[in-house]
Amino acid sequence: MNRRKFLAVGSVALLPSMAGCLGNANPFSGASDDETSLVLTDLRADDDLSVLSFEIDVVQEQFTETEVPLFDIAVENTGDNIARWSTRGIRDLIFPRTYTEQGGGLSIALEREVTPFLMDADGCARIDWVDRDDIHEETTLEVGETLEQRYALVGADEWLEEPCPPADTYRTEYPYSHPDDELGTWGFEFALERA
């Protein structure tokens, strides 16, 4: 599989906070093959921040009945001071679990929290629901240190109104800030296209 890398540079001393909750909906049957195969394309990351350097490496582009797109997000502290930020969710999240701004029943979550729970259902692979981000965790990144985690783009059954998310362009972003200062956001957009 071809691997593509996308680089974005970010600014921070950081504190993101966003919560997302997704659930389970109607099962679908009788979906045709072309309705149950999408490809993640045209991923573009922001590059308007200056203290953190983000890199996205797409490792799985297919969105089928049994697979979801996977990508690694790495962040390096390129500043002169320790970077700290808070998230609601699992410890050491680089890019917090969230959902896309355009809806479509999509969520971005850690791969390890998605693939073991993929449902047997007609249509694109999905999970029943994604936990709310209601656990406050703090991440610390030393100067020059890099963190990397694998994420999945997945549909949540309750929010999906069709067998698959719509073929469309999506965006997701997250604000980074010090408790007293708004320092901007980091995010990315991508397209889902019919295979």
C-alpha positions in Angstrom: 0.0 0.0 0.0 1.3 3.5 -0.8 2.1 5.6 2.2 1.8 9.3 1.9 3.0 11.9 4.4 1.6 15.2 5.2 3.4 17.8 7.3 1.9 20.6 9.3 3.6 22.9 11.8 1.8 23.9 14.9 2.1 26.5 17.7 1.7 25.9 21.4 2.1 25.6 25.1 -1.3 24.0 24.7 -4.6 23.1 26.1 -7.2 21.6 23.7 -10.7 20.7 24.8 -13.5 19.3 22.7 -16.0 16.5 23.4 -17.7 14.2 21.0 -20.3 11.5 21.5 -21.6 9.1 18.9 -24.0 6.2 19.2 -25.9 3.4 17.4 -28.5 3.7 14.6 -30.5 1.6 12.2 -28.8 -1.4 10.6 -28.7 -1.3 6.8 -29.2 -4.2 4.4 -29.0 -4.7 0.7 -26.2 -2.1 0.1 -24.5 -2.5 -3.3 -20.7 -2.9 -3.6 -20.3 0.7 -4.8 -22.2 2.0 -1.8 -19.8 0.2 0.6 -16.4 1.2 -0.6 -14.8 4.6 -0.1 -11.3 5.8 -0.3 -9.7 8.5 1.8 -8.0 11.1 -0.5 -6.8 14.6 -0.6 -5.7 14.9 3.0 -4.4 18.4 3.7 -3.1 19.5 7.1 -2.9 23.0 8.5 0.5 24.6 8.7 -0.1 27.8 10.5 1.2 27.0 14.0 4.9 27.3 15.1 5.8 25.5 18.2 4.6 22.0 17.3 5.3 20.1 14.1 2.6 17.7 13.1 3.0 14.9 10.5 0.3 12.6 9.2 1.1 9.3 7.6 -1.8 7.6 5.9 -1.4 3.8 6.3 -4.8 2.6 5.2 -7.0 4.5 2.7 -9.9 2.0 2.2 -13.3 2.3 3.9 -15.1 -0.9 3.3 -17.4 -3.4 5.1 -14.4 -4.6 7.1 -11.8 -1.8 7.0 -11.6 1.8 8.1 -9.0 4.4 7.1 -6.0 4.5 9.4 -3.4 7.2 9.8 -0.5 8.0 12.2 -0.3 11.4 13.7 3.0 12.4 15.1 3.8 15.7 16.9 7.3 17.1 17.7 8.0 19.9 20.2 10.1 22.2 18.1 10.0 25.0 20.6 12.4 26.0 23.3 10.2 25.1 26.3 8.2 22.1 27.5 4.8 21.9 25.8 1.8 20.8 27.9 -1.8 20.5 26.8 -4.9 18.9 28.1 -7.4 16.6 26.4 -10.6 14.9 27.3 -10.1 11.3 26.7 -7.2 8.8 26.7 -3.8 9.9 28.1 -1.2 11.2 25.6 -3.5 11.9 22.7 -1.8 13.9 20.0 -4.9 14.8 18.2 -7.9 14.4 20.5 -10.8 12.0 19.7 -13.4 14.1 17.9 -15.8 14.1 15.1 -15.8 15.9 11.7 -17.4 19.3 11.5 -19.6 18.4 8.6 -21.1 15.5 10.5 -21.7 12.5 8.2 -21.6 10.2 11.2 -17.8 10.2 11.3 -15.5 10.1 14.3 -11.7 10.2 14.7 -10.5 7.9 17.5 -7.5 5.9 18.5 -7.2 2.8 16.3 -6.9 0.5 19.3 -10.3 1.8 20.5 -11.9 1.2 17.1 -10.8 -2.0 15.3 -11.6 -4.4 18.1 -15.2 -3.1 18.2 -16.1 -2.9 14.5 -19.6 -4.2 14.0 -20.9 -6.9 11.6 -23.3 -4.8 9.5 -24.1 -4.2 5.9 -22.5 -1.0 4.6 -19.2 0.5 5.6 -17.5 -0.7 8.8 -18.7 1.1 11.9 -18.7 1.0 15.6 -21.7 1.2 17.9 -20.6 4.4 19.5 -17.6 6.4 20.6 -17.2 7.3 24.2 -17.7 10.9 25.4 -14.4 12.7 26.1 -15.1 13.3 29.8 -11.8 12.2 31.3 -9.4 15.1 31.7 -5.8 14.1 30.9 -2.6 16.2 30.4 0.2 15.5 28.0 3.7 16.8 28.4 6.2 17.0 25.5 9.8 17.8 26.2 11.8 20.0 23.8 12.7 17.9 20.8 10.5 15.0 21.9 8.0 13.3 19.5 4.8 11.5 20.2 3.0 9.3 17.6 -0.3 7.4 17.7 -2.4 5.6 15.2 -5.9 6.9 14.5 -8.9 5.5 12.7 -11.7 7.3 10.8 -14.8 5.4 11.5 -18.6 5.8 11.2 -20.8 5.7 14.3 -23.8 3.5 13.9 -26.3 5.9 15.6 -25.4 8.8 13.4 -25.0 7.1 10.1 -28.1 7.6 8.0 -26.9 5.6 5.0 -24.9 2.4 4.6 -21.7 4.5 4.4 -20.7 8.1 5.2 -21.4 10.4 2.3 -18.7 10.9 -0.3 -17.7 14.4 0.5 -15.0 16.7 1.9 -14.6 16.9 5.7 -12.6 18.9 8.1 -11.7 18.4 11.7 -9.7 20.7 14.0 -8.9 21.3 17.6 -8.0 24.5 19.5 -4.6 24.6 21.3 -3.9 27.2 24.0 -2.3 27.9 27.2 -4.9 28.4 30.0 -4.5 32.2 29.6 -3.9 32.5 25.9 -5.6 31.4 22.7 -2.8 30.2 20.4 -4.7 28.8 17.5 -5.9 25.5 16.1 -4.4 22.5 14.3 -6.5 20.3 12.1 -6.8 18.8 8.7 -9.3 18.2 5.9 -9.8 15.2 3.6 -12.2 13.8 1.1 -14.0 10.4 0.9 -14.5 9.3 -2.6 -16.3 6.3 -4.1 -13.8 3.6 -4.9 
